[in-house]
Amino acid sequence: MLTGSEVDIRADSSLDYPEAILRELDLVVASVPSGMGQEREKMSRRIISTDTHVVESLDTKGNMDGTHRKRRSRVGHQEVDLKASTETLAARQVVDWLKAAISDGKEWPRALLEAVGRWPLPEEEMDGEQYHYLLLGEAFDWLTLAGRLLGGIDGLVPQEEKEALLFQSRLPKDIPESEFRSLLGPEKYRAHLNYFYGVVAEESLLLAVEEEIAKERAGRGLRDSERTVEQAHQRLYGDTREALLRVFRQEMGRPDTASISLTELKEFTYWLFKRRVNSADSSRVASDTKKGLERLFRFGGPIPTS
């Protein structure tokens, strides 16, 4: 026999039963009985913030449409972002699972990669900071996600091993590419390759071309030029970096500001990669990509086997 109860989600996201009682129950149905005039975003945060040890998923929440028979995207007359709420709760569960797995003796690199494979959010805001994991809907930055996950389990992973992963892209144990692919899952692995070739290798290619231009100038007895970066962009993509960035922002519907964030820089690099692949002949694309990979390998960067 199971014991359960319905509890109210108050306006501040707390529940109206004390935690000691809730932990004794097998099933808790959490409902919103009042404060239904809250804005959608605030109502969604109210539901998301419900303690996850009590509410495992929104499927256990009652009163979504004023009854207990159907699950809809409204509480009373107020819309709730159920998809975002469900995904946020699922993300919390991934962090909890990772903590438990490592605490129970699972090797942290494999546990981390499995957690990355389970992760449901393409981006999130946490403690006022915006995290972007899936760039332009195609390129998966798994190391940024790894940093966010490791930040949620402080003390469970040796600091030097954590830093080696986040700053040098190196796990403490060699994991075969086939296992890496399996732990991430096919969709995330494909998006990871998009990020690797479209951002990591493309950045390396740009640096390689800048170095070529610098050597050419040195061979002619010329000093380094501040225009080396612009010349590298012209050689690879047919226009200056400034002009290309302006086109990129126009396509994305973004303002042309003087500054650029790290996330936007990564997105811009991926956009440049796609522009290069789509505009050059296949032999030129292969040659340039090889150049970027060779430079990356020389400096100890990670090279995927696929």
C-alpha positions as a Python dict, from the first residue, in 0.01 Angstrom:
ca = {
    (1, 'M'): (0, 0, 0),
    (2, 'L'): (125, 346, -91),
    (3, 'T'): (71, 664, 108),
    (4, 'G'): (37, 1000, -59),
    (5, 'S'): (-108, 1346, -38),
    (6, 'E'): (-180, 1656, -240),
    (7, 'V'): (20, 1962, -137),
    (8, 'D'): (0, 2323, -241),
    (9, 'I'): (277, 2509, -423),
    (10, 'R'): (281, 2848, -256),
    (11, 'A'): (358, 3171, -441),
    (12, 'D'): (722, 3153, -323),
    (13, 'S'): (755, 2794, -459),
    (14, 'S'): (761, 2636, -112),
    (15, 'L'): (524, 2350, -27),
    (16, 'D'): (270, 2363, 253),
    (17, 'Y'): (388, 2040, 420),
    (18, 'P'): (716, 2026, 612),
    (19, 'E'): (998, 1830, 449),
    (20, 'A'): (999, 1564, 722),
    (21, 'I'): (642, 1464, 636),
    (22, 'L'): (697, 1480, 260),
    (23, 'R'): (990, 1240, 282),
    (24, 'E'): (767, 980, 445),
    (25, 'L'): (519, 984, 157),
    (26, 'D'): (538, 755, -147),
    (27, 'L'): (352, 994, -379),
    (28, 'V'): (307, 1368, -370),
    (29, 'V'): (80, 1558, -610),
    (30, 'A'): (182, 1924, -603),
    (31, 'S'): (-82, 2173, -717),
    (32, 'V'): (-121, 2549, -757),
    (33, 'P'): (-436, 2649, -568),
    (34, 'S'): (-393, 3028, -562),
    (35, 'G'): (-199, 3318, -709),
    (36, 'M'): (-308, 3222, -1058),
    (37, 'G'): (-276, 3574, -1191),
    (38, 'Q'): (102, 3554, -1200),
    (39, 'E'): (275, 3614, -1532),
    (40, 'R'): (370, 3310, -1738),
    (41, 'E'): (744, 3337, -1666),
    (42, 'K'): (689, 3384, -1292),
    (43, 'M'): (439, 3099, -1275),
    (44, 'S'): (679, 2873, -1464),
    (45, 'R'): (963, 2960, -1224),
    (46, 'R'): (728, 2894, -935),
    (47, 'I'): (664, 2542, -1057),
    (48, 'I'): (1024, 2478, -1162),
    (49, 'S'): (1149, 2578, -818),
    (50, 'T'): (942, 2311, -644),
    (51, 'D'): (1185, 2081, -464),
    (52, 'T'): (1281, 1797, -697),
    (53, 'H'): (1301, 1541, -418),
    (54, 'V'): (925, 1588, -385),
    (55, 'V'): (821, 1644, -747),
    (56, 'E'): (995, 1409, -988),
    (57, 'S'): (828, 1546, -1301),
    (58, 'L'): (541, 1765, -1406),
    (59, 'D'): (340, 1452, -1479),
    (60, 'T'): (284, 1431, -1102),
    (61, 'K'): (157, 1788, -1072),
    (62, 'G'): (-216, 1833, -1036),
    (63, 'N'): (-457, 2114, -1102),
    (64, 'M'): (-300, 2222, -1430),
    (65, 'D'): (-640, 2306, -1575),
    (66, 'G'): (-841, 2339, -1256),
    (67, 'T'): (-908, 1963, -1242),
    (68, 'H'): (-701, 1649, -1197),
    (69, 'R'): (-808, 1479, -1520),
    (70, 'K'): (-596, 1645, -1786),
    (71, 'R'): (-250, 1797, -1819),
    (72, 'R'): (-254, 2131, -1999),
    (73, 'S'): (-29, 2431, -2027),
    (74, 'R'): (-244, 2644, -1799),
    (75, 'V'): (-290, 2691, -1427),
    (76, 'G'): (-639, 2838, -1398),
    (77, 'H'): (-638, 3103, -1669),
    (78, 'Q'): (-260, 3151, -1667),
    (79, 'E'): (-26, 2992, -1921),
    (80, 'V'): (269, 2789, -1793),
    (81, 'D'): (573, 2690, -1999),
    (82, 'L'): (541, 2318, -1927),
    (83, 'K'): (812, 2215, -2172),
    (84, 'A'): (1069, 2446, -2013),
    (85, 'S'): (954, 2344, -1665),
    (86, 'T'): (985, 1973, -1743),
    (87, 'E'): (1328, 2014, -1904),
    (88, 'T'): (1458, 2222, -1612),
    (89, 'L'): (1343, 1961, -1363),
    (90, 'A'): (1503, 1690, -1577),
    (91, 'A'): (1830, 1887, -1578),
    (92, 'R'): (1825, 1900, -1198),
    (93, 'Q'): (1775, 1526, -1191),
    (94, 'V'): (2081, 1479, -1414),
    (95, 'V'): (2296, 1673, -1165),
    (96, 'D'): (2155, 1468, -877),
    (97, 'W'): (2222, 1147, -1069),
    (98, 'L'): (2581, 1253, -1139),
    (99, 'K'): (2644, 1327, -772),
    (100, 'A'): (2502, 992, -668),
    (101, 'A'): (2691, 798, -938),
    (102, 'I'): (3031, 941, -843),
    (103, 'S'): (2957, 908, -470),
    (104, 'D'): (2872, 540, -529),
    (105, 'G'): (3212, 478, -688),
    (106, 'K'): (3150, 524, -1061),
    (107, 'E'): (3453, 670, -1243),
    (108, 'W'): (3381, 1039, -1278),
    (109, 'P'): (3485, 1074, -1646),
    (110, 'R'): (3237, 808, -1758),
    (111, 'A'): (2970, 932, -1519),
    (112, 'L'): (3020, 1285, -1653),
    (113, 'L'): (2990, 1177, -2015),
    (114, 'E'): (2677, 979, -1936),
    (115, 'A'): (2533, 1286, -1763),
    (116, 'V'): (2616, 1491, -2073),
    (117, 'G'): (2426, 1234, -2280),
    (118, 'R'): (2124, 1263, -2049),
    (119, 'W'): (2123, 1644, -2041),
    (120, 'P'): (1799, 1794, -2187),
    (121, 'L'): (1869, 2169, -2222),
    (122, 'P'): (2031, 2344, -2523),
    (123, 'E'): (2091, 2649, -2302),
    (124, 'E'): (2002, 2780, -1958),
    (125, 'E'): (2041, 3072, -1721),
    (126, 'M'): (2181, 2997, -1377),
    (127, 'D'): (2283, 3243, -1107),
    (128, 'G'): (2255, 3527, -1358),
    (129, 'E'): (2489, 3361, -1608),
    (130, 'Q'): (2378, 3237, -1950),
    (131, 'Y'): (2506, 2899, -2065),
    (132, 'H'): (2483, 2800, -2434),
    (133, 'Y'): (2550, 2435, -2514),
    (134, 'L'): (2402, 2398, -2864),
    (135, 'L'): (2525, 2673, -3095),
    (136, 'L'): (2296, 2776, -3382),
    (137, 'G'): (2098, 2459, -3318),
    (138, 'E'): (2374, 2240, -3464),
    (139, 'A'): (2709, 2253, -3280),
    (140, 'F'): (2727, 2095, -2933),
    (141, 'D'): (2983, 2248, -2696),
    (142, 'W'): (3003, 1957, -2453),
    (143, 'L'): (3296, 2102, -2257),
    (144, 'T'): (3091, 2407, -2156),
    (145, 'L'): (2821, 2170, -2033),
    (146, 'A'): (3085, 1961, -1856),
    (147, 'G'): (3207, 2271, -1673),
    (148, 'R'): (2853, 2353, -1564),
    (149, 'L'): (2793, 1996, -1440),
    (150, 'L'): (3124, 1978, -1255),
    (151, 'G'): (3042, 2310, -1092),
    (152, 'G'): (2733, 2145, -946),
    (153, 'I'): (2930, 1865, -778),
    (154, 'D'): (3216, 2055, -616),
    (155, 'G'): (3446, 1834, -411),
    (156, 'L'): (3371, 1507, -590),
    (157, 'V'): (3630, 1548, -868),
    (158, 'P'): (4001, 1624, -806),
    (159, 'Q'): (4068, 1988, -891),
    (160, 'E'): (4372, 1915, -1112),
    (161, 'E'): (4175, 1661, -1317),
    (162, 'K'): (3885, 1902, -1350),
    (163, 'E'): (4117, 2180, -1472),
    (164, 'A'): (4290, 1945, -1717),
    (165, 'L'): (3952, 1871, -1875),
    (166, 'L'): (3820, 2226, -1886),
    (167, 'F'): (4141, 2403, -1990),
    (168, 'Q'): (4326, 2134, -2186),
    (169, 'S'): (4033, 1917, -2307),
    (170, 'R'): (4191, 1611, -2146),
    (171, 'L'): (4019, 1341, -1945),
    (172, 'P'): (4233, 1154, -1689),
    (173, 'K'): (4155, 820, -1854),
    (174, 'D'): (4156, 738, -2223),
    (175, 'I'): (3801, 662, -2334),
    (176, 'P'): (3770, 491, -2675),
    (177, 'E'): (3593, 702, -2935),
    (178, 'S'): (3326, 433, -2973),
    (179, 'E'): (3246, 452, -2600),
    (180, 'F'): (3254, 833, -2608),
    (181, 'R'): (3002, 822, -2893),
    (182, 'S'): (2784, 573, -2708),
    (183, 'L'): (2780, 773, -2384),
    (184, 'L'): (2686, 1097, -2561),
    (185, 'G'): (2431, 930, -2788),
    (186, 'P'): (2416, 960, -3168),
    (187, 'E'): (2246, 1301, -3187),
    (188, 'K'): (2476, 1476, -2940),
    (189, 'Y'): (2781, 1305, -3089),
    (190, 'R'): (2700, 1436, -3438),
    (191, 'A'): (2649, 1783, -3293),
    (192, 'H'): (2980, 1744, -3106),
    (193, 'L'): (3158, 1674, -3436),
    (194, 'N'): (2992, 1983, -3582),
    (195, 'Y'): (3139, 2185, -3296),
    (196, 'F'): (3480, 2023, -3321),
    (197, 'Y'): (3526, 2079, -3695),
    (198, 'G'): (3319, 2398, -3714),
    (199, 'V'): (3463, 2581, -3413),
    (200, 'V'): (3775, 2415, -3268),
    (201, 'A'): (3937, 2314, -3598),
    (202, 'E'): (3817, 2631, -3775),
    (203, 'E'): (3980, 2850, -3509),
    (204, 'S'): (4300, 2651, -3559),
    (205, 'L'): (4277, 2698, -3937),
    (206, 'L'): (4242, 3075, -3898),
    (207, 'L'): (4551, 3085, -3678),
    (208, 'A'): (4742, 2869, -3929),
    (209, 'V'): (4658, 3111, -4212),
    (210, 'E'): (4753, 3410, -3997),
    (211, 'E'): (5091, 3244, -3934),
    (212, 'E'): (5136, 3183, -4308),
    (213, 'I'): (5069, 3549, -4383),
    (214, 'A'): (5314, 3658, -4111),
    (215, 'K'): (5584, 3431, -4258),
    (216, 'E'): (5519, 3562, -4608),
    (217, 'R'): (5562, 3918, -4483),
    (218, 'A'): (5879, 3826, -4292),
    (219, 'G'): (6018, 3663, -4607),
    (220, 'R'): (5973, 3995, -4788),
    (221, 'G'): (6139, 4184, -4504),
    (222, 'L'): (5811, 4338, -4385),
    (223, 'R'): (5703, 4388, -4027),
    (224, 'D'): (5399, 4224, -3872),
    (225, 'S'): (5080, 4396, -3974),
    (226, 'E'): (4771, 4470, -3769),
    (227, 'R'): (4576, 4364, -4077),
    (228, 'T'): (4691, 4002, -4059),
    (229, 'V'): (4360, 3889, -3908),
    (230, 'E'): (4161, 4070, -4178),
    (231, 'Q'): (4385, 3926, -4452),
    (232, 'A'): (4336, 3574, -4313),
    (233, 'H'): (3958, 3619, -4328),
    (234, 'Q'): (3979, 3752, -4681),
    (235, 'R'): (4192, 3457, -4789),
    (236, 'L'): (3961, 3197, -4634),
    (237, 'Y'): (3616, 3355, -4662),
    (238, 'G'): (3645, 3625, -4927),
    (239, 'D'): (3592, 3935, -4712),
    (240, 'T'): (3716, 4114, -4401),
    (241, 'R'): (3624, 3996, -4054),
    (242, 'E'): (3434, 4317, -3989),
    (243, 'A'): (3224, 4281, -4304),
    (244, 'L'): (3161, 3912, -4242),
    (245, 'L'): (3054, 3974, -3882),
    (246, 'R'): (2810, 4237, -4003),
    (247, 'V'): (2653, 3990, -4250),
    (248, 'F'): (2637, 3721, -3980),
    (249, 'R'): (2454, 3952, -3741),
    (250, 'Q'): (2214, 4063, -4011),
    (251, 'E'): (2127, 3699, -4084),
    (252, 'M'): (2080, 3632, -3712),
    (253, 'G'): (1874, 3948, -3662),
    (254, 'R'): (2122, 4090, -3410),
    (255, 'P'): (2246, 4447, -3362),
    (256, 'D'): (2590, 4531, -3499),
    (257, 'T'): (2761, 4627, -3172),
    (258, 'A'): (3126, 4706, -3106),
    (259, 'S'): (3176, 4410, -2871),
    (260, 'I'): (3130, 4036, -2912),
    (261, 'S'): (3069, 3774, -2645),
    (262, 'L'): (3253, 3442, -2631),
    (263, 'T'): (2935, 3257, -2727),
    (264, 'E'): (2871, 3483, -3026),
    (265, 'L'): (3235, 3448, -3133),
    (266, 'K'): (3195, 3068, -3135),
    (267, 'E'): (2870, 3099, -3332),
    (268, 'F'): (3038, 3335, -3578),
    (269, 'T'): (3326, 3090, -3624),
    (270, 'Y'): (3081, 2807, -3692),
    (271, 'W'): (2898, 3027, -3942),
    (272, 'L'): (3231, 3101, -4115),
    (273, 'F'): (3304, 2728, -4131),
    (274, 'K'): (2972, 2661, -4303),
    (275, 'R'): (3032, 2952, -4540),
    (276, 'R'): (3374, 2812, -4635),
    (277, 'V'): (3242, 2458, -4684),
    (278, 'N'): (2950, 2575, -4897),
    (279, 'S'): (3145, 2818, -5116),
    (280, 'A'): (3475, 2640, -5193),
    (281, 'D'): (3541, 2329, -5401),
    (282, 'S'): (3572, 2002, -5209),
    (283, 'S'): (3949, 1965, -5260),
    (284, 'R'): (4011, 2316, -5121),
    (285, 'V'): (3782, 2246, -4825),
    (286, 'A'): (3964, 1922, -4747),
    (287, 'S'): (4306, 2085, -4779),
    (288, 'D'): (4217, 2376, -4552),
    (289, 'T'): (4053, 2152, -4293),
    (290, 'K'): (4361, 1930, -4288),
    (291, 'K'): (4576, 2240, -4232),
    (292, 'G'): (4369, 2337, -3929),
    (293, 'L'): (4378, 1984, -3786),
    (294, 'E'): (4755, 1955, -3833),
    (295, 'R'): (4812, 2279, -3644),
    (296, 'L'): (4576, 2165, -3370),
    (297, 'F'): (4762, 1833, -3341),
    (298, 'R'): (5100, 2010, -3323),
    (299, 'F'): (4983, 2207, -3022),
    (300, 'G'): (4837, 1905, -2847),
    (301, 'G'): (4471, 1962, -2926),
    (302, 'P'): (4221, 1673, -2922),
    (303, 'I'): (4165, 1502, -3257),
    (304, 'P'): (3854, 1282, -3287),
    (305, 'T'): (3894, 950, -3468),
    (306, 'S'): (3573, 998, -3666),
}
